Amino acid sequence: MEIRVNPTRMELTKLKKRLKIAKRGHKLLKDKQDELIKKFVDLVKRNKELREQVEKELTSALRDFVMARAVMPGEVLEESLMYPVGSVDIEVGRKNIMSVIVPTIKAVQQQENKNIFSYGFYNTTGQLDDAITVLSGILPKLLELAEVEKTCQLMAAEIEKTRRRVNALEHIMIPQMTDKIKYITMKLDENERGNLTRLMKIKEMVMVEGRV
């Protein structure tokens, strides 16, 4: 959007103040953008690490379930998994990262029963035990993965919004205000030179008339 101003000293003063504020805001936003990108890169690395771990453990658990299903009667497998041995409560909160509100997800309470198996070992296989063991310990990673992925999405949106603001200041507003300041300064200098020329002519005319 073009800035429209009158070539007066008052407008020049106002515009210089606006330019100073714009440059300060540009620096703050640029620093914020750099810090957001730094944190975002760290989060992306953590997200990749968590996703690889979770996928690896889920693949292992699924493979063990398939093996257990192949050697165990179907009704025995279903009966073994029918009754849960524990419960967990999930707490969802919020935290502030560089003015970005992101979620926090964690397990806050778990049943005290240390036994993760709801069945006896007589009719079951070691593969089923392995699958249950893996799945019982994967919940914290799944919760952290969900938290990190959502945080990455929100941080990416904030980085894009900040980038647009930085670009608007850097490539539109600051150059426009700088050009207007130059324009007003040039006009004021022209007016001053014109006034000085007129004063000199008047003085010359007065001196000529005085000699006459």
N, C-alpha and C positions, 0 to 999 in steps of 0.2 A: 504494500500500500504506500503510495507516494505521500511524503510529508509536505504540507503546504504551509508556508510561513511568509510573513511580510519582512522585507529587508530593513529591519530596525535594530537598534542596539539592544533593546529589551528582548526581542525575539532571539537575537544572537546569544545573549546571556542564558536564556532559558534553554536554548538548543545545546549549548555547551554543557549545561548541567545534565540534560537528558543523555547526551553522549557519554558523559562520565559514568552515569548510572548504568547505561547499557553495556559499557566495557567491563564494569565491575560484575554485572550480572552474567555476562558472557564467560568471564573467568571462573566464576563460581559454578556455573552450569558445566563448563568444560571439565573442571576438577571433579564434579559429581559424576559426570559421564565416565571419566577415566576410572574412578573408584568402583562404579557399578560394573564396568566391563571386567575389572580385575576380580571382583567377587563372583561375577557370573562365570568366568572361566574356571575358577576353583569349584564352583557348584557343578558345572558340566563335567569336570573330571570326576568328582565324587559320584555324580549320577551314573556315569559310565561304569565306574568301579562297582557300585552297588548292583546295577542291572546285570552285569556279567556274573557277579556272585549269585544273585537270586536265580537267574536263568540256569546256571550250572547246577545249583542245588535242587531246583524244581525238576530239571531233566533227570538228575540222579534218582530223586524220589519217584518220579513217574516210571522210570525203568524198573525200579525195585517193585513197584505195585504191579506192573505188567508181569514180572516174573512170578510174584506171589499169586497172582490170579491164574497163572498158567498151571501151577502145581497144587493149588488149594481148591476145594469145592466152593462153588459160588456162595452157597448158603452159610458156610463157615466163615468166609471172608466178610460177608455182610454182617453177620452176628458179631464178629470181632470188632467191627467199627461202629456198632450201633450206639454204644453208650459213651459219652464224653467223660473224661476224667478231670477236667479243669475248665476254668473260665477266665476271661480276661476283660478288663474294662479299658476302653480307649478314650483318652482325653484329647480334645482338639482345642487348641488355643491360637493366639496370634502373637507375632513379634514384629518389630520395626527394623528393617535393614535399609539404611540410606533413604528414609521416607517412603519405603515400600512396605506395605503391610502383608506379611506372608504367614502361612499357617504353620503351626507346630502340632505334631501328632505323636503321641507316645502311649505305651501301655502303662497304666498307673496302678493296677491291682491284679494280682493273679492268685488263684487258689493255691493253698499251701501244699497240696498233695504233690509230692515229688515224683510219684510214679506216672509216667506218661503213657503207660499201656493200660488199656481197658479190658484186656483179655489175658487168658492163660497162654502158656507157651507150648502146650501139648499138641494142639492141632494146627498151630501156625508155623510159618517159615521165618528164617532169618532175614529174607528180603523184605517182608512186611515190617519186621522190627526196624530195619534200616530206614525204610521209608517214613515210618512214624517218627523216628528219631530226628531225621532231617527236617520234617515239616514242623515239629514241635519247637525247633529253634530258629525258624526262618521268619517268624512274625515281626520281630524288631527290625529286621532288614527291610521287610515289605513296607512297614510303616515309615521308616526313614526314606525309602525310595519314593513313596508317594509324596512325602513332605518336600523332598529335594526337587522332584519333577515339577510340582506345582510352583515352588519358589523360582525355578528356572523360567517357567512361563511368565510369571509376574515380573521378574527382573528383566526379561527380554522386552516386554511391553514398555517398561519404564525407560529402558535404554533407548528404545526407538523414539519415545516421546521426548526425552531429553535431547536426543540427536537432532530432532526437528527444530527444537527451540534454539539450540546452539547454531544450527545452520541459518535459521531465520535472522538471528542477531548478527552473525558473522557476514552473511552474504546479502542481506537486505537492509535491515534497520541501521546498522552502524555505517555502511557505505552511503546510504541515503542521507543520514544526518551529517556525515562528513562533507558530502557534496553541498548540502544546504548551507553549512557553515562557511565553506569556501565562497559560495555564491553571495551570501549576505556580506561577508567581509569584502569581497570585490566591489559590491554595490556601494557599501559605505565608503570605501576608499575612493571610488569614482565621485561620489557626492562630495566628499571632503576636498578632493582636487578641484571639482567644479566650483565649490564655495570659495576656495582659496583664489582661484583664477578670477572670479567675480570681484572679490575684495581687492585684489591687486589692480584690476581695471578701474574700480571705483576710486581707489587711492590715487591712481594715475590721473584720472579725470579731475579729481579735487585739486591735485597739485598743479595741473595745467590751468584750471580756472583761477587758482590763487595767483599764478604769475601774471595772468591777464588782468 
